């Protein structure tokens, strides 16, 4: 199954997450199919904390990819900012 989930990066105590499309059998930070955005929970003032490529997320969801609960929440947040 294909999932859209977070892949952790960044330094210790400074998390940075890529939003990726991956096979569910791969490791959390392992191989992925496509990067569709990022989430920086510790973004400072004036820095972009969340970016989601909505059309690619819509495409992957349309062909059967499942969104993790956290990614679903972030996608909904990104949609609310745009609208």
C-alpha positions in Angstrom: 0.0 0.0 0.0 1.2 3.5 -0.7 1.0 6.0 2.1 1.6 9.8 2.5 3.5 10.3 5.8 6.2 12.3 7.5 9.9 11.5 7.2 12.0 13.0 10.0 15.2 14.9 9.4 17.0 17.7 11.1 19.3 17.8 14.1 18.7 16.5 17.6 16.1 18.7 19.3 15.5 20.5 16.0 13.0 18.3 14.0 12.2 18.9 10.4 9.8 16.7 8.5 9.4 16.0 4.8 6.0 15.0 3.6 6.6 12.0 1.4 4.8 9.4 -0.6 6.2 6.0 0.2 5.5 2.3 0.1 4.2 1.3 3.6 6.8 -1.5 3.9 9.7 1.0 3.7 11.3 2.5 6.8 10.0 5.8 8.1 13.1 7.7 6.9 13.9 5.3 4.1 13.2 5.2 0.4 10.2 7.2 -0.9 8.5 7.8 -4.2 7.9 11.5 -4.2 8.4 14.5 -1.8 5.2 16.5 -1.7 6.0 19.1 1.0 7.6 19.8 4.3 6.7 20.7 7.9 9.0 22.6 10.3 7.4 22.6 13.8 10.1 24.9 15.2 10.0 27.5 12.4 11.0 30.9 13.7 9.3 34.2 12.9 9.4 35.0 9.2 10.2 31.4 8.3 7.9 29.1 6.3 6.7 26.3 8.6 4.5 24.3 6.3 4.4 23.8 2.5 2.2 21.2 0.8 1.9 20.7 -3.0 -1.9 20.2 -3.0 -2.3 19.0 -6.5 0.2 16.1 -6.0 -1.5 15.1 -2.7 -4.8 15.1 -4.4 -3.4 13.0 -7.3 -1.9 10.4 -4.9 -5.0 10.2 -2.8 -7.0 9.7 -6.0 -4.9 6.7 -7.0 -5.3 5.1 -3.6 -2.7 6.4 -1.3 -3.6 6.7 2.4 -2.8 9.8 4.3 -1.4 9.3 7.9 -3.5 11.1 10.5 -0.9 13.8 11.1 -0.4 14.4 7.4 -4.2 14.7 7.0 -4.3 17.4 9.7 -1.4 19.3 8.1 -3.1 19.1 4.6 -6.3 20.5 6.1 -4.3 23.3 7.8 -2.6 24.2 4.5 -5.9 24.2 2.7 -7.4 26.6 5.3 -4.4 29.0 5.0 -4.9 29.1 1.2 -8.7 29.6 1.3 
